[in-house]
């Protein structure tokens, strides 16, 4: 039984299976930003923290989905409908994982429960994975539909958003169809999984052998 992010194992080139190796899979996802807004409503500290984490997550996600290439200082594309970015929302038991890849090699991961990893462009493997994901998005864009609303997926579902100067294109698939290759978006899903994998590898190398044995 999946019990939120703590039961995930992210396997290189694959979709998740149940397990207990969060430490090797999502330990790199530390809290990066926080919003400290005062409210009149009295809530418990844990509830307040959870609400702030979700508010931060939704704000970061919205900045990308409703943003523009020029605001993100990305290079021009050769055509208005050429992708300059792709977002993958991954519905899971305790929330959503959002993975972002941009044409300049920037890549980020956001958790609806709070935290994530931002940037990634400074690391060549992450940068290359992000660029590859954008290229894969261009290959399946014709099978997507233009959208102006960006709902979060249900548990077990994955939603892709391709970002262009002409607007945002979207398509969804079940996690199982992506895993087995039945979805036309399986390669794109694997490409976005590649971003997660490279972040994990980078974090494990940064920790060093001593921290792995703790």
Rosetta silent file (secondary structure, phi, psi, omega in degrees, C-alpha in Angstrom):
SEQUENCE: XXXXXXXXXXXXXXXXXXXXXXXXXXXXXXXXXXXXXXXXXXXXXXXXXXXXXXXXXXXXXXXXXXXXXXXXXXXXXXXXXXXXXXXXXXXXXXXXXXXXXXXXXXXXXXXXXXXXXXXXXXXXXXXXXXXXXXXXXXXXXXXXXXXXXXXXXXXXXXXXXXXXXXXXXXXXXXXXXXXXXXXXXXXXXXXXXXXXXXXXXXXXXXXXXXXXXX
SCORE:     score description
SCORE:     0.000 S_00000001
   1 L     0.000  130.927  179.252    0.000    0.000    0.000 S_00000001
   2 L   -77.256  128.677 -178.838    1.376    3.398   -0.949 S_00000001
   3 L  -119.682   53.302  179.099    1.633    5.687    2.076 S_00000001
   4 H    83.449 -166.107 -174.215    2.720    8.942    0.453 S_00000001
   5 H   -63.945  -21.955 -175.655    6.169    9.924   -0.664 S_00000001
   6 H   -74.089   -4.154  178.126    7.863    7.860    2.041 S_00000001
   7 H  -111.719   14.014 -177.344    7.071    4.620    0.253 S_00000001
   8 E   -91.581  145.349  166.253    8.462    5.599   -3.132 S_00000001
   9 E  -125.156  119.559  176.468   11.462    4.228   -4.906 S_00000001
  10 L   -93.119  117.315 -175.487   12.459    6.164   -8.011 S_00000001
  11 L  -104.872  133.437 -177.228   14.230    3.788  -10.357 S_00000001
  12 L   -56.022  123.845  176.884   16.379    5.113  -13.163 S_00000001
  13 L    77.557    6.198 -178.119   14.436    4.961  -16.440 S_00000001
  14 L  -131.815  168.555  171.247   11.335    3.506  -14.767 S_00000001
  15 L   -89.180  168.397 -166.422    8.188    4.544  -12.987 S_00000001
  16 L   -72.287  155.980  168.098    7.912    3.984   -9.218 S_00000001
  17 E  -126.905  162.193  179.699    7.453    0.816   -7.238 S_00000001
  18 E   -70.211  153.025  179.049    6.588    0.525   -3.561 S_00000001
  19 L   172.302 -166.941 -177.339    9.423    0.382   -1.057 S_00000001
  20 L  -129.539   18.557 -173.614   11.140    2.136    1.820 S_00000001
  21 L   -97.979   46.448  177.162   14.182    3.737    0.194 S_00000001
  22 H   -56.750  -35.296 -175.413   13.030    7.351    0.355 S_00000001
  23 H   -59.121  -36.461  179.020   16.469    8.309    1.618 S_00000001
  24 H   -88.008  -11.090 -172.997   18.087    7.344   -1.696 S_00000001
  25 H  -107.495  -44.908 -173.545   15.238    8.639   -3.813 S_00000001
  26 L  -124.754   13.084 -177.906   13.827   11.894   -2.447 S_00000001
  27 L   -64.672  -24.743 -179.471   16.306   13.010    0.206 S_00000001
  28 L   -71.671  -14.627 -176.109   17.494   15.752   -2.124 S_00000001
  29 L   -84.145   82.114  179.832   14.065   17.381   -2.010 S_00000001
  30 E   -94.599  162.682  179.883   14.665   19.843    0.849 S_00000001
  31 L   -67.306  122.321 -177.235   12.580   22.832    1.671 S_00000001
  32 L  -104.632  -34.851 -177.673   13.684   25.618   -0.705 S_00000001
  33 L  -137.804  156.835  174.718   11.092   28.317   -0.184 S_00000001
  34 L  -147.326  146.507  177.709    8.448   29.263    2.409 S_00000001
  35 L  -111.906  122.442 -177.173    5.638   31.795    2.512 S_00000001
  36 L  -109.110   77.559  179.232    5.043   33.466    5.858 S_00000001
  37 L  -101.361  131.347  177.788    1.628   35.077    5.469 S_00000001
  38 L   -79.118  140.039  177.226   -0.351   35.969    8.589 S_00000001
  39 L  -128.239  155.063  178.871   -3.942   34.831    8.689 S_00000001
  40 L   -80.923  -22.210 -178.230   -6.784   35.626   11.036 S_00000001
  41 L   -74.781  130.044  179.256   -7.918   32.031   11.124 S_00000001
  42 L   -85.036  121.769  177.627   -6.519   30.077   14.067 S_00000001
  43 L  -134.287  164.145  177.199   -5.059   26.721   13.018 S_00000001
  44 L   -68.572  151.753  179.620   -2.664   24.223   14.515 S_00000001
  45 H   -54.350  -40.584 -179.175    1.057   24.756   13.695 S_00000001
  46 H   -65.111  -39.616  178.431    1.163   21.554   11.634 S_00000001
  47 H   -66.211  -40.164 -179.827   -1.876   22.655    9.618 S_00000001
  48 H   -64.012  -42.651  179.085   -0.379   26.111    9.121 S_00000001
  49 H   -63.415  -43.655  179.489    2.888   24.632    7.879 S_00000001
  50 H   -63.011  -40.958  179.903    1.086   22.311    5.487 S_00000001
  51 H   -65.399  -40.801  179.286   -1.032   25.157    4.137 S_00000001
  52 H   -66.344  -39.812  179.040    2.035   27.341    3.566 S_00000001
  53 H   -61.891  -44.393  179.751    3.855   24.505    1.825 S_00000001
  54 H   -67.363  -38.332  178.224    0.948   23.942   -0.547 S_00000001
  55 H   -61.825  -41.764  178.063    0.591   27.682   -1.158 S_00000001
  56 H   -63.352  -46.814  179.449    4.269   27.868   -2.083 S_00000001
  57 H   -57.967  -49.988 -178.619    3.976   24.865   -4.373 S_00000001
  58 H   -63.781  -35.480  178.513    0.933   26.195   -6.200 S_00000001
  59 H   -65.541  -44.900  178.289    2.567   29.602   -6.567 S_00000001
  60 H   -63.288  -44.010  179.257    5.735   28.175   -8.135 S_00000001
  61 H   -62.352  -43.202 -178.378    3.724   25.933  -10.440 S_00000001
  62 H   -66.639  -35.390  178.198    1.471   28.790  -11.505 S_00000001
  63 H   -58.787  -37.940  179.779    4.437   31.047  -12.283 S_00000001
  64 H   -76.750  -50.709 -174.241    5.618   28.531  -14.860 S_00000001
  65 H   -66.675  -28.528  179.511    2.302   27.496  -16.369 S_00000001
  66 L  -107.664    9.724  179.938    1.112   31.091  -16.712 S_00000001
  67 L   -86.517 -166.175  179.772    4.525   32.555  -17.447 S_00000001
  68 L  -143.336  160.815  179.692    6.237   33.275  -20.738 S_00000001
  69 L   -61.002  -41.391 -177.963    9.505   32.496  -22.449 S_00000001
  70 L   -66.863  -39.116  179.371   10.596   36.143  -22.341 S_00000001
  71 L   -66.519  -27.606  178.497    9.883   36.479  -18.630 S_00000001
  72 L   -90.653    2.665  177.830   12.013   33.395  -18.030 S_00000001
  73 L    58.344   39.924  177.404   14.807   34.851  -20.213 S_00000001
  74 L   -91.927  151.899 -179.452   14.822   31.838  -22.509 S_00000001
  75 L   -65.024  154.655  179.743   16.219   32.036  -26.068 S_00000001
  76 L   -64.359  152.670  176.567   13.755   32.557  -28.941 S_00000001
  77 L   -98.414  166.521 -177.761   12.217   29.574  -30.686 S_00000001
  78 L   -82.089  -14.961  179.742   12.045   29.057  -34.448 S_00000001
  79 L  -151.644  151.707 -177.563    8.229   28.935  -34.455 S_00000001
  80 L   -58.186  -30.664 -178.165    5.446   30.089  -32.096 S_00000001
  81 L   -97.449   11.655  175.708    4.366   26.520  -31.354 S_00000001
  82 L   -77.864  128.621 -177.644    7.874   25.169  -30.735 S_00000001
  83 L   -64.289  138.439  169.986    8.195   24.010  -27.088 S_00000001
  84 L  -118.117   -1.441  177.741   10.474   25.919  -24.761 S_00000001
  85 E  -167.065  160.549  177.048    9.394   24.031  -21.665 S_00000001
  86 E  -145.099  139.010  178.433    7.487   21.038  -20.340 S_00000001
  87 E  -119.704  135.675  174.005    5.800   20.373  -17.002 S_00000001
  88 E  -119.743  118.878  172.613    4.868   16.959  -15.656 S_00000001
  89 E   -99.199  125.928 -173.407    2.368   16.688  -12.782 S_00000001
  90 E  -118.323  106.176 -178.000    2.487   13.273  -11.145 S_00000001
  91 E   -76.615  125.435 -176.628   -0.476   12.394   -8.900 S_00000001
  92 E  -130.726  176.969 -172.755    0.515   10.322   -5.905 S_00000001
  93 L   -57.965  -38.224 -175.915   -1.000    9.082   -2.664 S_00000001
  94 L  -114.609   18.065  179.232   -0.144   12.097   -0.527 S_00000001
  95 E   150.898 -153.040 -175.432    0.038   14.838   -3.111 S_00000001
  96 E  -130.660  138.939  169.810    1.614   15.802   -6.399 S_00000001
  97 E  -104.383  126.783  177.849    5.163   15.867   -7.727 S_00000001
  98 E  -113.606  125.609  179.444    5.720   18.496  -10.414 S_00000001
  99 E  -113.976  131.974 -178.953    8.785   18.253  -12.655 S_00000001
 100 E  -118.853  136.106  173.806    9.841   21.170  -14.852 S_00000001
 101 E  -133.912  133.618 -179.157   12.281   21.149  -17.782 S_00000001
 102 E  -119.428  160.884 -173.021   13.203   24.214  -19.855 S_00000001
 103 L   -65.955  -21.421  178.791   14.979   24.606  -23.185 S_00000001
 104 L   -87.363    0.735  179.913   18.074   26.195  -21.619 S_00000001
 105 L    98.621   -0.402  174.847   18.608   23.153  -19.398 S_00000001
 106 L   -68.573  143.715  179.379   16.976   24.491  -16.254 S_00000001
 107 E  -150.393  138.226  179.998   15.104   21.831  -14.312 S_00000001
 108 E  -140.236  157.860  176.439   13.178   21.877  -11.061 S_00000001
 109 E  -131.525  126.780  179.135   11.113   19.512   -8.929 S_00000001
 110 E  -118.204  141.560  175.574    8.325   20.736   -6.660 S_00000001
 111 E  -112.238  132.947  179.161    6.410   18.763   -4.022 S_00000001
 112 L   -66.414  -20.429  177.314    2.878   19.775   -3.066 S_00000001
 113 L   -83.817   -4.734  178.296    3.737   18.707    0.490 S_00000001
 114 L   116.180  140.182  176.287    6.580   21.228    0.528 S_00000001
 115 L    92.742 -176.331 -178.794   10.130   21.478   -0.706 S_00000001
 116 E   151.907 -168.537  177.847   11.850   20.544   -3.918 S_00000001
 117 E  -133.134  131.752 -173.727   14.943   21.178   -5.978 S_00000001
 118 L  -116.551  148.104  171.638   15.374   24.287   -8.084 S_00000001
 119 L    90.169  -97.420  177.689   17.541   25.234  -11.050 S_00000001
 120 L    78.669  -12.730 -173.906   19.771   22.299  -11.968 S_00000001
 121 L   -66.821  -21.741 -178.805   21.279   24.117  -14.944 S_00000001
 122 L   -75.118  -10.969  179.957   24.693   24.185  -13.277 S_00000001
 123 L  -109.449  119.823 -173.614   24.999   20.394  -13.484 S_00000001
 124 H   -56.841  -45.221 -179.871   25.599   19.029  -16.984 S_00000001
 125 H   -61.103  -39.719  177.732   23.694   15.720  -16.555 S_00000001
 126 H   -67.575  -42.868  179.620   20.627   17.557  -15.231 S_00000001
 127 H   -59.809  -45.057  179.982   20.953   20.190  -17.940 S_00000001
 128 H   -66.307  -38.118  178.534   21.143   17.541  -20.663 S_00000001
 129 H   -64.247  -39.862  179.501   18.174   15.634  -19.230 S_00000001
 130 H   -65.068  -45.368  179.681   16.070   18.807  -19.226 S_00000001
 131 H   -63.504  -38.713  178.699   16.933   19.644  -22.831 S_00000001
 132 H   -63.796  -39.890 -179.903   16.185   16.077  -23.906 S_00000001
 133 H   -63.164  -39.753  178.336   12.770   16.242  -22.238 S_00000001
 134 H   -65.362  -39.933  176.811   11.892   19.418  -24.149 S_00000001
 135 H   -62.277  -42.382  178.587   12.945   17.724  -27.402 S_00000001
 136 H   -65.481  -33.596  178.099   10.746   14.724  -26.582 S_00000001
 137 H   -62.808  -38.181  179.401    7.842   17.079  -25.862 S_00000001
 138 H   -63.318  -31.287 -177.180    8.101   18.477  -29.386 S_00000001
 139 H   -70.602  -24.713 -177.260    7.729   14.967  -30.815 S_00000001
 140 H  -115.938    5.174 -176.664    4.296   14.416  -29.213 S_00000001
 141 H   -59.283  -34.736 -178.689    2.957   17.951  -29.132 S_00000001
 142 H   -63.249  -17.509  179.518    0.692   17.321  -32.129 S_00000001
 143 H   -94.684    6.054 -179.425   -1.216   14.791  -30.003 S_00000001
 144 L  -105.912  165.248  179.944   -1.957   17.369  -27.312 S_00000001
 145 E  -116.632  144.732  176.373   -4.721   19.942  -26.993 S_00000001
 146 E   -66.567  140.103 -178.310   -4.424   23.658  -26.157 S_00000001
 147 E  -138.569  159.181  175.188   -5.577   24.483  -22.621 S_00000001
 148 L  -127.713   -2.298  175.091   -5.952   27.507  -20.374 S_00000001
 149 L  -120.978  150.224 -170.766   -6.684   25.703  -17.090 S_00000001
 150 L  -134.048   67.717 -179.763   -4.234   23.475  -15.249 S_00000001
 151 L   -68.491  151.813  176.586   -5.925   21.115  -12.772 S_00000001
 152 L   -77.035  147.078 -178.491   -3.842   18.731  -10.716 S_00000001
 153 L   -76.797  157.845  173.951   -4.086   15.043  -11.652 S_00000001
 154 L   -74.735  167.019  177.364   -5.750   12.379   -9.567 S_00000001
 155 L   -58.842  132.769  179.900   -3.699    9.722   -7.830 S_00000001
 156 L    86.715    1.554  179.244   -2.188    7.346  -10.374 S_00000001
 157 E  -114.805  153.197  178.814   -2.506    9.859  -13.194 S_00000001
 158 E  -128.960  132.720  179.535    0.149   11.961  -14.921 S_00000001
 159 E  -118.420  133.187  177.932   -0.492   15.230  -16.718 S_00000001
 160 E  -110.181  137.614  173.869    1.894   16.820  -19.219 S_00000001
 161 E  -125.403  120.814  177.659    1.911   20.509  -20.149 S_00000001
 162 E  -100.483  126.862 -173.411    4.004   21.671  -23.100 S_00000001
 163 E  -100.266  126.758  179.429    4.845   25.381  -22.988 S_00000001
 164 E  -139.066  168.222  175.499    5.097   27.422  -26.214 S_00000001
 165 L   -66.725  -23.791 -179.653    4.810   31.032  -27.327 S_00000001
 166 L   -84.641   -8.069 -179.297    1.449   30.087  -28.878 S_00000001
 167 E   135.130 -171.745 -177.362    0.104   28.762  -25.590 S_00000001
 168 E  -106.293  133.688  177.958    0.072   25.662  -23.404 S_00000001
 169 E  -113.613  142.454 -173.875   -0.720   22.193  -24.764 S_00000001
 170 E  -135.631  154.642  173.411   -1.752   19.327  -22.496 S_00000001
 171 E  -159.950  154.209 -179.763   -2.279   15.593  -22.424 S_00000001
 172 E  -130.255  166.105  178.149   -2.617   12.995  -19.709 S_00000001
 173 E  -158.795  158.153  174.539   -2.001    9.313  -19.156 S_00000001
 174 E   -79.189  153.465  178.511   -2.237    6.781  -16.387 S_00000001
 175 H   -59.659  -39.086 -178.484    0.912    5.857  -14.541 S_00000001
 176 H   -67.226  -38.749  178.431    0.465    2.225  -15.542 S_00000001
 177 H   -67.210  -36.083  176.609    0.169    3.048  -19.256 S_00000001
 178 H   -67.351  -40.391 -177.938    3.335    5.125  -19.090 S_00000001
 179 H   -65.777  -38.141 -175.893    5.159    2.361  -17.257 S_00000001
 180 H   -91.745   -4.593  179.443    4.204   -0.334  -19.755 S_00000001
 181 L    82.904   10.440  179.662    4.697    1.818  -22.848 S_00000001
 182 L   -76.950  -19.310 -178.936    1.028    1.729  -23.859 S_00000001
 183 L   -88.691  142.612  174.436    0.782    5.514  -23.823 S_00000001
 184 L   -66.357   -9.993 -178.760    2.045    7.630  -26.747 S_00000001
 185 L  -103.857   14.348 -178.502    3.581    9.844  -24.071 S_00000001
 186 H   -60.820  -42.037 -179.148    5.696    7.100  -22.491 S_00000001
 187 H   -65.555  -39.052  177.024    8.953    8.457  -23.938 S_00000001
 188 H   -64.502  -41.313  176.687    8.165   11.929  -22.656 S_00000001
 189 H   -60.679  -42.219  177.127    7.394   10.446  -19.248 S_00000001
 190 H   -63.861  -36.826  178.559   10.698    8.614  -19.254 S_00000001
 191 H   -63.443  -40.712  178.449   12.418   11.846  -20.245 S_00000001
 192 H   -72.231  -33.312  172.327   10.953   13.672  -17.259 S_00000001
 193 H   -61.927  -31.748  177.598   11.862   10.719  -15.041 S_00000001
 194 H   -61.507  -34.730  176.254   15.387   11.246  -16.343 S_00000001
 195 H   -63.376  -45.007  178.080   15.409   14.688  -14.721 S_00000001
 196 H   -60.836  -44.353 -178.919   14.469   13.114  -11.381 S_00000001
 197 H   -60.142  -45.553 -177.902   17.137   10.446  -11.809 S_00000001
 198 H   -67.073  -35.729  174.666   19.900   12.958  -12.512 S_00000001
 199 H   -62.935  -42.521 -179.641   18.908   15.046   -9.500 S_00000001
 200 H   -63.158  -45.226  179.696   19.040   11.913   -7.333 S_00000001
 201 H   -61.698  -42.458  179.293   22.458   10.907   -8.652 S_00000001
 202 H   -61.407  -42.799 -179.310   23.790   14.420   -8.089 S_00000001
 203 H   -66.944  -40.510  179.412   22.527   14.441   -4.514 S_00000001
 204 H   -63.631  -39.329  177.598   23.973   11.021   -3.757 S_00000001
 205 H   -67.612  -36.234  179.993   27.363   12.110   -5.075 S_00000001
 206 H   -67.087  -34.491  179.869   27.162   15.326   -3.063 S_00000001
 207 H   -70.389  -34.621 -179.368   26.466   13.366    0.103 S_00000001
 208 H    82.848  167.385 -176.751   29.476   11.134   -0.385 S_00000001
 209 H   -63.987  -30.934 -176.619   29.974    7.501    0.732 S_00000001
 210 H   -64.902  -44.075 -177.178   29.977    8.336    4.439 S_00000001
 211 H   -68.028  -28.700  178.693   26.438    9.756    4.438 S_00000001
 212 H   -66.874  -27.259 -176.025   25.138    6.733    2.498 S_00000001
 213 L   -93.504   -0.016 -178.371   26.305    4.421    5.279 S_00000001
 214 L   -70.986    0.000    0.000   24.771    6.407    8.100 S_00000001
